[in-house]
Amino acid sequence: TILGLHQDRRGFLWASTEGGLFRYDGDRFRPFVANSPAQKRNSNSMYSSVDGQFWTGSSAGLFRWTAGTFIAVPGFKDVDLQSAQAIAGDPTNLYVATASGLRSVPLHGGQPHLVSPKKSYSVFVGSDRTVWFSCGLLLCSLKDGREQEWASDRGVTGGPWQSIVEDTAGRLWIRSAEQV
């Protein structure tokens, strides 16, 4: 069963399946391993950052593609990243949605830090660099260091929100298991 597809910045097509992570090179699909020593899990989330790095997340943690192999990202060992949209980024940071909150990692080195302690299922960075993320059953945004909650009083009914996207007109779309 295919869990997700992603084309990286070099043009390779990556397929996450129940049988593992595969890369299509134009000729065939080849398997790749993105696991911690303690756990072997499916890769659920895949992301290419603006600097060309390829990232994948699974229930075994967060991994970065480096020199032909996946390397575990420090601070994310065995962190459960079950969502298909657990990773997003802007020009300077990678954002990761986890059960223990939204975290960020500087793209050019540095330690991860907690952005919001609220349980997060998905994350998306809008064209205006607003970071949108699920926060428990609500939707939250982070802009210029200021976090806001979007609830029913602002037109957002209860989640949890599993997917967040922006259309070409700049409208935000959010999806839960039951509604859009």
N, C-alpha and C positions, 0 to 999 in steps of 0.2 A: 504494500500500500504506500503510495506516495504521500508524504506529509507536507512537503514544500518544494518549490523550485526557485532558483535564484541564478541570475547571470552576473558574474563578477565583472570588474572593470577591464579584465584582459579578454573577455568574451567567452570564458568557459561557462557551461551550464552545470549547476550543481543540483542534485536531487537528493532530498532527505527521504528515506523510506524506513519502513519498519525493520528492514534488513540492514540498515546502515546508511552511510553518506557516500554518494557516488558523484564523480565528475565526468562529464561528457566532453571529449576533446575533439569532436568532429568526426571521429571514427568509431569510438566505443565508450561505454561507461566503465570507469575504473573505481574500485572501492577505496575509501580513505577512512582512517580511524581518528576520531576526536573524542577520546575517553580519558578519564583519570585512571591512575593505576588501580583504584579501588572499585570503579564502576564502569560498566560498558552500557551506554544509553544511546537512544536515537537523538540525532540533532534536529531540533524543532525550529530554531530561529537562525536565519542566515542574513548577513548584512555586509555591504561593501562601503567602507568609509571614504570620504572625499579624497583622502591621501592614497587611495588604492589598496588599502589593507582589506583582507577578507576575514570575517569573523563568523563564528557559529556558536550557538548556545544549546545546551541540552540539560538533562537532569544531573549530568556529571560536572557542569560548570560552563565557563566561558572560555573559548579557544580562539587563537589568532593563527592564521596561515602564515608560516614563516619558513623559508628555504625548503619548500616541498613537503612540509609536515605541519600538523597542528600542535601548537604549544599552549598549555594551560596558562591563563592570565592570572597572575598573583592576586589574591583577595577574592577569587571566585571559585576556588576548588570546592567541588561537590555542592555548589549553589544550584538549586533546582530552577532551571529556566525552561519551563514547559510551554510557554506561549510561542506561537508562530511569529509574534511581533515583539519579542522581548528586547531587541537591540535596535537603536537608532543613533543618529549622531548629527553634529554640526561641524563646522570647520576645525574646531579645537577639541571637542569632547565626544566621547562615546557614552551613551546613556543606556543603562541596563535595568529592566523591570524585574524585580525579584519579590518573593514573599515577604522579605524583611525590609522592603522599601525600594525607592528609585535611587540608583547609584550612578555616579559618573566617573569616567576614567579619562585623563588627558591623553590625547592621541599620540603625543610625542614624549611619552614617559611620565612617570609619576604614579602616585598611589591612588587607588579608588577612594571615593568619599561618598558618604550618604547625603543625597540631595533632599529626600523626603522619607520619613520613617513609615509612611503609609504603604500597606501591601499593594503591590502593583502587578498587573497582568500584561500590560502592553505599553509601548512608548512610541511616539512619533514626533519628529521635529518639522514644524511648518516652514513655509517659504519665508516667513518673517522671523524665523529662528525661535519662535515660541515652542517650548517643549510641552507637548500634551501627553498625559499619561493617566492610566486608570489608577485610582487611589481608593482601594476598597470597592465599594459599590458606586462611587462617584467618579467624575472626570475631573482632573486637575490640570492646571497649566502653570508653567514657570516662565516668566518673562522678566528680564533685568533683575534677577534675584528675588522676585516677588512671586510667591505661590498663591494661586486662587483655586477655590473649589467651585465646581459647576454642578448644581443639583437641580431638583424639580422647580425651585423658584426662578431658575434661569433657563428653563426649558429642557433640562436633561433629566430624564427619568432614571431609575436605578439600573445599574449594571449587574455584574462586573463587565467592563468593556474590554472585549478581546481584540478588536481591530480599530485603528484610527487612521484615516487617510484624508488627503486634501485634493479636491478636484482642481481643474485648470482655472476656475473662476475664484479660487481661494476659499471655497466653502469647505468646512470640516464635516466629515462623515464618521460616525462611530457605530460599531456593531457589537451586540452582545449575542448570546446563544439564542435569544428570543426575538430581538428587534434590531432595527436600524434607526 
